[in-house]
Each structure stands twice: as structure tokens, then as C-alpha cells.
Amino acid sequence: MERFLENEDQLIDMAELFKVFGDSTRIKILCSLFDQELCVQEITDCVGASQSAVSHQLRLLKQAKLVKSKRQGKLMLYALADDHVKTIIGMAKEHLEE
């Protein structure tokens, strides 16, 4: 862990990543995608936010490489980018339950 302290760029990147987790709407979106792919309308229904708000948050989550998307016909489907995202969410939930 000491090597992290020597690499300022990594520390900055890590801080930016944690900032993305600092919004409850983004957390709701990530949780809604935990086990399934969803389109924007389905995510909107899950999190109870407007479509424009969800689209904005999805853009931020994609920029942070936490969410990926793929086109299926006319729909854009969203999913968690990889298992690391599931691990981060799971560890946060576990930590809070202690």
C-alpha cells in the first residue's frame, strides 16, 4: 500500500473513482444493474428518476468505466462493466451491515 502513496496520479484517479460513488442515484443505477442488463426506461422505473437524469448519470458511470452499453435493435442496454464493480458494491454493503 505504501507504493500507492508514491504515485500521485493513482491517488488522484482513485479519489475520482470514489467521487462517482458519492451520488445515491448513481448507486441505485449500479444496484439495478447488479444482476441484469436494462434499458434506460427500465432503469428509470427502478430508480424513480427522470429519463434525462438517468441518462446523465449513465454517461458519468460510463466515463468512469463502471457501466458498459450495447445496442440491441433500437434499444441501448446497460450493464455493469465487470465483476470488480460488483465486488465494490458488495464490499460497501457488507461494510455497512457490520
Phi and psi restraints in degrees (range 20) as a CNS / XPLOR table:
assign (resid 1 and name C) (resid 2 and name N)
       (resid 2 and name CA) (resid 2 and name C) 1.0 -61.8 20.0 2
assign (resid 2 and name N) (resid 2 and name CA)
       (resid 2 and name C) (resid 3 and name N) 1.0 -31.8 20.0 2
assign (resid 2 and name C) (resid 3 and name N)
       (resid 3 and name CA) (resid 3 and name C) 1.0 -65.1 20.0 2
assign (resid 3 and name N) (resid 3 and name CA)
       (resid 3 and name C) (resid 4 and name N) 1.0 -29.0 20.0 2
assign (resid 3 and name C) (resid 4 and name N)
       (resid 4 and name CA) (resid 4 and name C) 1.0 -59.6 20.0 2
assign (resid 4 and name N) (resid 4 and name CA)
       (resid 4 and name C) (resid 5 and name N) 1.0 -40.1 20.0 2
assign (resid 4 and name C) (resid 5 and name N)
       (resid 5 and name CA) (resid 5 and name C) 1.0 -66.0 20.0 2
assign (resid 5 and name N) (resid 5 and name CA)
       (resid 5 and name C) (resid 6 and name N) 1.0 -23.9 20.0 2
assign (resid 5 and name C) (resid 6 and name N)
       (resid 6 and name CA) (resid 6 and name C) 1.0 -84.3 20.0 2
assign (resid 6 and name N) (resid 6 and name CA)
       (resid 6 and name C) (resid 7 and name N) 1.0 -16.6 20.0 2
assign (resid 6 and name C) (resid 7 and name N)
       (resid 7 and name CA) (resid 7 and name C) 1.0 -108.8 20.0 2
assign (resid 7 and name N) (resid 7 and name CA)
       (resid 7 and name C) (resid 8 and name N) 1.0 93.9 20.0 2
assign (resid 7 and name C) (resid 8 and name N)
       (resid 8 and name CA) (resid 8 and name C) 1.0 -60.8 20.0 2
assign (resid 8 and name N) (resid 8 and name CA)
       (resid 8 and name C) (resid 9 and name N) 1.0 -37.4 20.0 2
assign (resid 8 and name C) (resid 9 and name N)
       (resid 9 and name CA) (resid 9 and name C) 1.0 -62.2 20.0 2
assign (resid 9 and name N) (resid 9 and name CA)
       (resid 9 and name C) (resid 10 and name N) 1.0 -41.2 20.0 2
assign (resid 9 and name C) (resid 10 and name N)
       (resid 10 and name CA) (resid 10 and name C) 1.0 -65.9 20.0 2
assign (resid 10 and name N) (resid 10 and name CA)
       (resid 10 and name C) (resid 11 and name N) 1.0 -38.8 20.0 2
assign (resid 10 and name C) (resid 11 and name N)
       (resid 11 and name CA) (resid 11 and name C) 1.0 -63.6 20.0 2
assign (resid 11 and name N) (resid 11 and name CA)
       (resid 11 and name C) (resid 12 and name N) 1.0 -41.3 20.0 2
assign (resid 11 and name C) (resid 12 and name N)
       (resid 12 and name CA) (resid 12 and name C) 1.0 -65.0 20.0 2
assign (resid 12 and name N) (resid 12 and name CA)
       (resid 12 and name C) (resid 13 and name N) 1.0 -45.3 20.0 2
assign (resid 12 and name C) (resid 13 and name N)
       (resid 13 and name CA) (resid 13 and name C) 1.0 -61.4 20.0 2
assign (resid 13 and name N) (resid 13 and name CA)
       (resid 13 and name C) (resid 14 and name N) 1.0 -40.1 20.0 2
assign (resid 13 and name C) (resid 14 and name N)
       (resid 14 and name CA) (resid 14 and name C) 1.0 -65.4 20.0 2
assign (resid 14 and name N) (resid 14 and name CA)
       (resid 14 and name C) (resid 15 and name N) 1.0 -42.1 20.0 2
assign (resid 14 and name C) (resid 15 and name N)
       (resid 15 and name CA) (resid 15 and name C) 1.0 -62.6 20.0 2
assign (resid 15 and name N) (resid 15 and name CA)
       (resid 15 and name C) (resid 16 and name N) 1.0 -41.5 20.0 2
assign (resid 15 and name C) (resid 16 and name N)
       (resid 16 and name CA) (resid 16 and name C) 1.0 -63.5 20.0 2
assign (resid 16 and name N) (resid 16 and name CA)
       (resid 16 and name C) (resid 17 and name N) 1.0 -40.4 20.0 2
assign (resid 16 and name C) (resid 17 and name N)
       (resid 17 and name CA) (resid 17 and name C) 1.0 -61.9 20.0 2
assign (resid 17 and name N) (resid 17 and name CA)
       (resid 17 and name C) (resid 18 and name N) 1.0 -45.2 20.0 2
assign (resid 17 and name C) (resid 18 and name N)
       (resid 18 and name CA) (resid 18 and name C) 1.0 -65.9 20.0 2
assign (resid 18 and name N) (resid 18 and name CA)
       (resid 18 and name C) (resid 19 and name N) 1.0 -29.9 20.0 2
assign (resid 18 and name C) (resid 19 and name N)
       (resid 19 and name CA) (resid 19 and name C) 1.0 -61.7 20.0 2
assign (resid 19 and name N) (resid 19 and name CA)
       (resid 19 and name C) (resid 20 and name N) 1.0 -36.3 20.0 2
assign (resid 19 and name C) (resid 20 and name N)
       (resid 20 and name CA) (resid 20 and name C) 1.0 -61.9 20.0 2
assign (resid 20 and name N) (resid 20 and name CA)
       (resid 20 and name C) (resid 21 and name N) 1.0 -33.0 20.0 2
assign (resid 20 and name C) (resid 21 and name N)
       (resid 21 and name CA) (resid 21 and name C) 1.0 -79.2 20.0 2
assign (resid 21 and name N) (resid 21 and name CA)
       (resid 21 and name C) (resid 22 and name N) 1.0 1.1 20.0 2
assign (resid 21 and name C) (resid 22 and name N)
       (resid 22 and name CA) (resid 22 and name C) 1.0 -88.2 20.0 2
assign (resid 22 and name N) (resid 22 and name CA)
       (resid 22 and name C) (resid 23 and name N) 1.0 14.9 20.0 2
assign (resid 22 and name C) (resid 23 and name N)
       (resid 23 and name CA) (resid 23 and name C) 1.0 -128.1 20.0 2
assign (resid 23 and name N) (resid 23 and name CA)
       (resid 23 and name C) (resid 24 and name N) 1.0 126.9 20.0 2
assign (resid 23 and name C) (resid 24 and name N)
       (resid 24 and name CA) (resid 24 and name C) 1.0 -65.8 20.0 2
assign (resid 24 and name N) (resid 24 and name CA)
       (resid 24 and name C) (resid 25 and name N) 1.0 -31.7 20.0 2
assign (resid 24 and name C) (resid 25 and name N)
       (resid 25 and name CA) (resid 25 and name C) 1.0 -65.6 20.0 2
assign (resid 25 and name N) (resid 25 and name CA)
       (resid 25 and name C) (resid 26 and name N) 1.0 -41.5 20.0 2
assign (resid 25 and name C) (resid 26 and name N)
       (resid 26 and name CA) (resid 26 and name C) 1.0 -65.1 20.0 2
assign (resid 26 and name N) (resid 26 and name CA)
       (resid 26 and name C) (resid 27 and name N) 1.0 -38.5 20.0 2
assign (resid 26 and name C) (resid 27 and name N)
       (resid 27 and name CA) (resid 27 and name C) 1.0 -63.8 20.0 2
assign (resid 27 and name N) (resid 27 and name CA)
       (resid 27 and name C) (resid 28 and name N) 1.0 -43.3 20.0 2
assign (resid 27 and name C) (resid 28 and name N)
       (resid 28 and name CA) (resid 28 and name C) 1.0 -59.5 20.0 2
assign (resid 28 and name N) (resid 28 and name CA)
       (resid 28 and name C) (resid 29 and name N) 1.0 -42.2 20.0 2
assign (resid 28 and name C) (resid 29 and name N)
       (resid 29 and name CA) (resid 29 and name C) 1.0 -62.1 20.0 2
assign (resid 29 and name N) (resid 29 and name CA)
       (resid 29 and name C) (resid 30 and name N) 1.0 -47.5 20.0 2
assign (resid 29 and name C) (resid 30 and name N)
       (resid 30 and name CA) (resid 30 and name C) 1.0 -60.1 20.0 2
assign (resid 30 and name N) (resid 30 and name CA)
       (resid 30 and name C) (resid 31 and name N) 1.0 -42.1 20.0 2
assign (resid 30 and name C) (resid 31 and name N)
       (resid 31 and name CA) (resid 31 and name C) 1.0 -66.1 20.0 2
assign (resid 31 and name N) (resid 31 and name CA)
       (resid 31 and name C) (resid 32 and name N) 1.0 -37.1 20.0 2
assign (resid 31 and name C) (resid 32 and name N)
       (resid 32 and name CA) (resid 32 and name C) 1.0 -66.1 20.0 2
assign (resid 32 and name N) (resid 32 and name CA)
       (resid 32 and name C) (resid 33 and name N) 1.0 -26.4 20.0 2
assign (resid 32 and name C) (resid 33 and name N)
       (resid 33 and name CA) (resid 33 and name C) 1.0 -93.7 20.0 2
assign (resid 33 and name N) (resid 33 and name CA)
       (resid 33 and name C) (resid 34 and name N) 1.0 5.3 20.0 2
assign (resid 33 and name C) (resid 34 and name N)
       (resid 34 and name CA) (resid 34 and name C) 1.0 -56.5 20.0 2
assign (resid 34 and name N) (resid 34 and name CA)
       (resid 34 and name C) (resid 35 and name N) 1.0 -42.4 20.0 2
assign (resid 34 and name C) (resid 35 and name N)
       (resid 35 and name CA) (resid 35 and name C) 1.0 -122.5 20.0 2
assign (resid 35 and name N) (resid 35 and name CA)
       (resid 35 and name C) (resid 36 and name N) 1.0 8.4 20.0 2
assign (resid 35 and name C) (resid 36 and name N)
       (resid 36 and name CA) (resid 36 and name C) 1.0 -157.0 20.0 2
assign (resid 36 and name N) (resid 36 and name CA)
       (resid 36 and name C) (resid 37 and name N) 1.0 157.1 20.0 2
assign (resid 36 and name C) (resid 37 and name N)
       (resid 37 and name CA) (resid 37 and name C) 1.0 -88.3 20.0 2
assign (resid 37 and name N) (resid 37 and name CA)
       (resid 37 and name C) (resid 38 and name N) 1.0 142.0 20.0 2
assign (resid 37 and name C) (resid 38 and name N)
       (resid 38 and name CA) (resid 38 and name C) 1.0 -139.4 20.0 2
assign (resid 38 and name N) (resid 38 and name CA)
       (resid 38 and name C) (resid 39 and name N) 1.0 152.8 20.0 2
assign (resid 38 and name C) (resid 39 and name N)
       (resid 39 and name CA) (resid 39 and name C) 1.0 -88.2 20.0 2
assign (resid 39 and name N) (resid 39 and name CA)
       (resid 39 and name C) (resid 40 and name N) 1.0 171.3 20.0 2
assign (resid 39 and name C) (resid 40 and name N)
       (resid 40 and name CA) (resid 40 and name C) 1.0 -57.4 20.0 2
assign (resid 40 and name N) (resid 40 and name CA)
       (resid 40 and name C) (resid 41 and name N) 1.0 -43.7 20.0 2
assign (resid 40 and name C) (resid 41 and name N)
       (resid 41 and name CA) (resid 41 and name C) 1.0 -62.6 20.0 2
assign (resid 41 and name N) (resid 41 and name CA)
       (resid 41 and name C) (resid 42 and name N) 1.0 -40.4 20.0 2
assign (resid 41 and name C) (resid 42 and name N)
       (resid 42 and name CA) (resid 42 and name C) 1.0 -65.8 20.0 2
assign (resid 42 and name N) (resid 42 and name CA)
       (resid 42 and name C) (resid 43 and name N) 1.0 -40.0 20.0 2
assign (resid 42 and name C) (resid 43 and name N)
       (resid 43 and name CA) (resid 43 and name C) 1.0 -64.5 20.0 2
assign (resid 43 and name N) (resid 43 and name CA)
       (resid 43 and name C) (resid 44 and name N) 1.0 -43.1 20.0 2
assign (resid 43 and name C) (resid 44 and name N)
       (resid 44 and name CA) (resid 44 and name C) 1.0 -56.3 20.0 2
assign (resid 44 and name N) (resid 44 and name CA)
       (resid 44 and name C) (resid 45 and name N) 1.0 -45.4 20.0 2
assign (resid 44 and name C) (resid 45 and name N)
       (resid 45 and name CA) (resid 45 and name C) 1.0 -63.1 20.0 2
assign (resid 45 and name N) (resid 45 and name CA)
       (resid 45 and name C) (resid 46 and name N) 1.0 -39.3 20.0 2
assign (resid 45 and name C) (resid 46 and name N)
       (resid 46 and name CA) (resid 46 and name C) 1.0 -67.6 20.0 2
assign (resid 46 and name N) (resid 46 and name CA)
       (resid 46 and name C) (resid 47 and name N) 1.0 -43.9 20.0 2
assign (resid 46 and name C) (resid 47 and name N)
       (resid 47 and name CA) (resid 47 and name C) 1.0 -95.2 20.0 2
assign (resid 47 and name N) (resid 47 and name CA)
       (resid 47 and name C) (resid 48 and name N) 1.0 -13.2 20.0 2
assign (resid 47 and name C) (resid 48 and name N)
       (resid 48 and name CA) (resid 48 and name C) 1.0 70.6 20.0 2
assign (resid 48 and name N) (resid 48 and name CA)
       (resid 48 and name C) (resid 49 and name N) 1.0 33.6 20.0 2
assign (resid 48 and name C) (resid 49 and name N)
       (resid 49 and name CA) (resid 49 and name C) 1.0 -118.7 20.0 2
assign (resid 49 and name N) (resid 49 and name CA)
       (resid 49 and name C) (resid 50 and name N) 1.0 165.9 20.0 2
assign (resid 49 and name C) (resid 50 and name N)
       (resid 50 and name CA) (resid 50 and name C) 1.0 -70.1 20.0 2
assign (resid 50 and name N) (resid 50 and name CA)
       (resid 50 and name C) (resid 51 and name N) 1.0 158.9 20.0 2
assign (resid 50 and name C) (resid 51 and name N)
       (resid 51 and name CA) (resid 51 and name C) 1.0 -62.7 20.0 2
assign (resid 51 and name N) (resid 51 and name CA)
       (resid 51 and name C) (resid 52 and name N) 1.0 -37.9 20.0 2
assign (resid 51 and name C) (resid 52 and name N)
       (resid 52 and name CA) (resid 52 and name C) 1.0 -67.6 20.0 2
assign (resid 52 and name N) (resid 52 and name CA)
       (resid 52 and name C) (resid 53 and name N) 1.0 -38.2 20.0 2
assign (resid 52 and name C) (resid 53 and name N)
       (resid 53 and name CA) (resid 53 and name C) 1.0 -65.8 20.0 2
assign (resid 53 and name N) (resid 53 and name CA)
       (resid 53 and name C) (resid 54 and name N) 1.0 -42.8 20.0 2
assign (resid 53 and name C) (resid 54 and name N)
       (resid 54 and name CA) (resid 54 and name C) 1.0 -64.4 20.0 2
assign (resid 54 and name N) (resid 54 and name CA)
       (resid 54 and name C) (resid 55 and name N) 1.0 -44.1 20.0 2
assign (resid 54 and name C) (resid 55 and name N)
       (resid 55 and name CA) (resid 55 and name C) 1.0 -60.4 20.0 2
assign (resid 55 and name N) (resid 55 and name CA)
       (resid 55 and name C) (resid 56 and name N) 1.0 -41.6 20.0 2
assign (resid 55 and name C) (resid 56 and name N)
       (resid 56 and name CA) (resid 56 and name C) 1.0 -61.5 20.0 2
assign (resid 56 and name N) (resid 56 and name CA)
       (resid 56 and name C) (resid 57 and name N) 1.0 -46.7 20.0 2
assign (resid 56 and name C) (resid 57 and name N)
       (resid 57 and name CA) (resid 57 and name C) 1.0 -66.9 20.0 2
assign (resid 57 and name N) (resid 57 and name CA)
       (resid 57 and name C) (resid 58 and name N) 1.0 -37.6 20.0 2
assign (resid 57 and name C) (resid 58 and name N)
       (resid 58 and name CA) (resid 58 and name C) 1.0 -61.9 20.0 2
assign (resid 58 and name N) (resid 58 and name CA)
       (resid 58 and name C) (resid 59 and name N) 1.0 -38.5 20.0 2
assign (resid 58 and name C) (resid 59 and name N)
       (resid 59 and name CA) (resid 59 and name C) 1.0 -61.5 20.0 2
assign (resid 59 and name N) (resid 59 and name CA)
       (resid 59 and name C) (resid 60 and name N) 1.0 -43.1 20.0 2
assign (resid 59 and name C) (resid 60 and name N)
       (resid 60 and name CA) (resid 60 and name C) 1.0 -65.4 20.0 2
assign (resid 60 and name N) (resid 60 and name CA)
       (resid 60 and name C) (resid 61 and name N) 1.0 -40.7 20.0 2
assign (resid 60 and name C) (resid 61 and name N)
       (resid 61 and name CA) (resid 61 and name C) 1.0 -65.8 20.0 2
assign (resid 61 and name N) (resid 61 and name CA)
       (resid 61 and name C) (resid 62 and name N) 1.0 -36.6 20.0 2
assign (resid 61 and name C) (resid 62 and name N)
       (resid 62 and name CA) (resid 62 and name C) 1.0 -67.4 20.0 2
assign (resid 62 and name N) (resid 62 and name CA)
       (resid 62 and name C) (resid 63 and name N) 1.0 -41.5 20.0 2
assign (resid 62 and name C) (resid 63 and name N)
       (resid 63 and name CA) (resid 63 and name C) 1.0 -61.3 20.0 2
assign (resid 63 and name N) (resid 63 and name CA)
       (resid 63 and name C) (resid 64 and name N) 1.0 -33.5 20.0 2
assign (resid 63 and name C) (resid 64 and name N)
       (resid 64 and name CA) (resid 64 and name C) 1.0 -83.9 20.0 2
assign (resid 64 and name N) (resid 64 and name CA)
       (resid 64 and name C) (resid 65 and name N) 1.0 1.5 20.0 2
assign (resid 64 and name C) (resid 65 and name N)
       (resid 65 and name CA) (resid 65 and name C) 1.0 62.2 20.0 2
assign (resid 65 and name N) (resid 65 and name CA)
       (resid 65 and name C) (resid 66 and name N) 1.0 33.1 20.0 2
assign (resid 65 and name C) (resid 66 and name N)
       (resid 66 and name CA) (resid 66 and name C) 1.0 -99.0 20.0 2
assign (resid 66 and name N) (resid 66 and name CA)
       (resid 66 and name C) (resid 67 and name N) 1.0 -20.7 20.0 2
assign (resid 66 and name C) (resid 67 and name N)
       (resid 67 and name CA) (resid 67 and name C) 1.0 -131.6 20.0 2
assign (resid 67 and name N) (resid 67 and name CA)
       (resid 67 and name C) (resid 68 and name N) 1.0 145.8 20.0 2
assign (resid 67 and name C) (resid 68 and name N)
       (resid 68 and name CA) (resid 68 and name C) 1.0 -124.2 20.0 2
assign (resid 68 and name N) (resid 68 and name CA)
       (resid 68 and name C) (resid 69 and name N) 1.0 162.7 20.0 2
assign (resid 68 and name C) (resid 69 and name N)
       (resid 69 and name CA) (resid 69 and name C) 1.0 -135.7 20.0 2
assign (resid 69 and name N) (resid 69 and name CA)
       (resid 69 and name C) (resid 70 and name N) 1.0 157.2 20.0 2
assign (resid 69 and name C) (resid 70 and name N)
       (resid 70 and name CA) (resid 70 and name C) 1.0 -148.7 20.0 2
assign (resid 70 and name N) (resid 70 and name CA)
       (resid 70 and name C) (resid 71 and name N) 1.0 148.5 20.0 2
assign (resid 70 and name C) (resid 71 and name N)
       (resid 71 and name CA) (resid 71 and name C) 1.0 -89.6 20.0 2
assign (resid 71 and name N) (resid 71 and name CA)
       (resid 71 and name C) (resid 72 and name N) 1.0 134.9 20.0 2
assign (resid 71 and name C) (resid 72 and name N)
       (resid 72 and name CA) (resid 72 and name C) 1.0 -130.7 20.0 2
assign (resid 72 and name N) (resid 72 and name CA)
       (resid 72 and name C) (resid 73 and name N) 1.0 96.9 20.0 2
assign (resid 72 and name C) (resid 73 and name N)
       (resid 73 and name CA) (resid 73 and name C) 1.0 66.3 20.0 2
assign (resid 73 and name N) (resid 73 and name CA)
       (resid 73 and name C) (resid 74 and name N) 1.0 -123.2 20.0 2
assign (resid 73 and name C) (resid 74 and name N)
       (resid 74 and name CA) (resid 74 and name C) 1.0 -89.2 20.0 2
assign (resid 74 and name N) (resid 74 and name CA)
       (resid 74 and name C) (resid 75 and name N) 1.0 -9.4 20.0 2
assign (resid 74 and name C) (resid 75 and name N)
       (resid 75 and name CA) (resid 75 and name C) 1.0 -93.5 20.0 2
assign (resid 75 and name N) (resid 75 and name CA)
       (resid 75 and name C) (resid 76 and name N) 1.0 146.9 20.0 2
assign (resid 75 and name C) (resid 76 and name N)
       (resid 76 and name CA) (resid 76 and name C) 1.0 -105.1 20.0 2
assign (resid 76 and name N) (resid 76 and name CA)
       (resid 76 and name C) (resid 77 and name N) 1.0 120.8 20.0 2
assign (resid 76 and name C) (resid 77 and name N)
       (resid 77 and name CA) (resid 77 and name C) 1.0 -101.4 20.0 2
assign (resid 77 and name N) (resid 77 and name CA)
       (resid 77 and name C) (resid 78 and name N) 1.0 141.1 20.0 2
assign (resid 77 and name C) (resid 78 and name N)
       (resid 78 and name CA) (resid 78 and name C) 1.0 -116.9 20.0 2
assign (resid 78 and name N) (resid 78 and name CA)
       (resid 78 and name C) (resid 79 and name N) 1.0 147.3 20.0 2
assign (resid 78 and name C) (resid 79 and name N)
       (resid 79 and name CA) (resid 79 and name C) 1.0 -150.0 20.0 2
assign (resid 79 and name N) (resid 79 and name CA)
       (resid 79 and name C) (resid 80 and name N) 1.0 162.8 20.0 2
assign (resid 79 and name C) (resid 80 and name N)
       (resid 80 and name CA) (resid 80 and name C) 1.0 -63.1 20.0 2
assign (resid 80 and name N) (resid 80 and name CA)
       (resid 80 and name C) (resid 81 and name N) 1.0 144.0 20.0 2
assign (resid 80 and name C) (resid 81 and name N)
       (resid 81 and name CA) (resid 81 and name C) 1.0 -64.4 20.0 2
assign (resid 81 and name N) (resid 81 and name CA)
       (resid 81 and name C) (resid 82 and name N) 1.0 -38.9 20.0 2
assign (resid 81 and name C) (resid 82 and name N)
       (resid 82 and name CA) (resid 82 and name C) 1.0 -167.0 20.0 2
assign (resid 82 and name N) (resid 82 and name CA)
       (resid 82 and name C) (resid 83 and name N) 1.0 -179.7 20.0 2
assign (resid 82 and name C) (resid 83 and name N)
       (resid 83 and name CA) (resid 83 and name C) 1.0 -68.1 20.0 2
assign (resid 83 and name N) (resid 83 and name CA)
       (resid 83 and name C) (resid 84 and name N) 1.0 -20.1 20.0 2
assign (resid 83 and name C) (resid 84 and name N)
       (resid 84 and name CA) (resid 84 and name C) 1.0 -61.2 20.0 2
assign (resid 84 and name N) (resid 84 and name CA)
       (resid 84 and name C) (resid 85 and name N) 1.0 -36.9 20.0 2
assign (resid 84 and name C) (resid 85 and name N)
       (resid 85 and name CA) (resid 85 and name C) 1.0 -65.1 20.0 2
assign (resid 85 and name N) (resid 85 and name CA)
       (resid 85 and name C) (resid 86 and name N) 1.0 -42.7 20.0 2
assign (resid 85 and name C) (resid 86 and name N)
       (resid 86 and name CA) (resid 86 and name C) 1.0 -60.2 20.0 2
assign (resid 86 and name N) (resid 86 and name CA)
       (resid 86 and name C) (resid 87 and name N) 1.0 -40.7 20.0 2
assign (resid 86 and name C) (resid 87 and name N)
       (resid 87 and name CA) (resid 87 and name C) 1.0 -63.5 20.0 2
assign (resid 87 and name N) (resid 87 and name CA)
       (resid 87 and name C) (resid 88 and name N) 1.0 -44.1 20.0 2
assign (resid 87 and name C) (resid 88 and name N)
       (resid 88 and name CA) (resid 88 and name C) 1.0 -62.1 20.0 2
assign (resid 88 and name N) (resid 88 and name CA)
       (resid 88 and name C) (resid 89 and name N) 1.0 -46.6 20.0 2
assign (resid 88 and name C) (resid 89 and name N)
       (resid 89 and name CA) (resid 89 and name C) 1.0 -63.7 20.0 2
assign (resid 89 and name N) (resid 89 and name CA)
       (resid 89 and name C) (resid 90 and name N) 1.0 -44.8 20.0 2
assign (resid 89 and name C) (resid 90 and name N)
       (resid 90 and name CA) (resid 90 and name C) 1.0 -62.0 20.0 2
assign (resid 90 and name N) (resid 90 and name CA)
       (resid 90 and name C) (resid 91 and name N) 1.0 -41.0 20.0 2
assign (resid 90 and name C) (resid 91 and name N)
       (resid 91 and name CA) (resid 91 and name C) 1.0 -68.1 20.0 2
assign (resid 91 and name N) (resid 91 and name CA)
       (resid 91 and name C) (resid 92 and name N) 1.0 -38.4 20.0 2
assign (resid 91 and name C) (resid 92 and name N)
       (resid 92 and name CA) (resid 92 and name C) 1.0 -63.3 20.0 2
assign (resid 92 and name N) (resid 92 and name CA)
       (resid 92 and name C) (resid 93 and name N) 1.0 -44.3 20.0 2
assign (resid 92 and name C) (resid 93 and name N)
       (resid 93 and name CA) (resid 93 and name C) 1.0 -63.0 20.0 2
assign (resid 93 and name N) (resid 93 and name CA)
       (resid 93 and name C) (resid 94 and name N) 1.0 -45.5 20.0 2
assign (resid 93 and name C) (resid 94 and name N)
       (resid 94 and name CA) (resid 94 and name C) 1.0 -60.8 20.0 2
assign (resid 94 and name N) (resid 94 and name CA)
       (resid 94 and name C) (resid 95 and name N) 1.0 -42.6 20.0 2
assign (resid 94 and name C) (resid 95 and name N)
       (resid 95 and name CA) (resid 95 and name C) 1.0 -61.0 20.0 2
assign (resid 95 and name N) (resid 95 and name CA)
       (resid 95 and name C) (resid 96 and name N) 1.0 -44.1 20.0 2
assign (resid 95 and name C) (resid 96 and name N)
       (resid 96 and name CA) (resid 96 and name C) 1.0 -68.1 20.0 2
assign (resid 96 and name N) (resid 96 and name CA)
       (resid 96 and name C) (resid 97 and name N) 1.0 -28.3 20.0 2
assign (resid 96 and name C) (resid 97 and name N)
       (resid 97 and name CA) (resid 97 and name C) 1.0 -81.3 20.0 2
assign (resid 97 and name N) (resid 97 and name CA)
       (resid 97 and name C) (resid 98 and name N) 1.0 -10.7 20.0 2
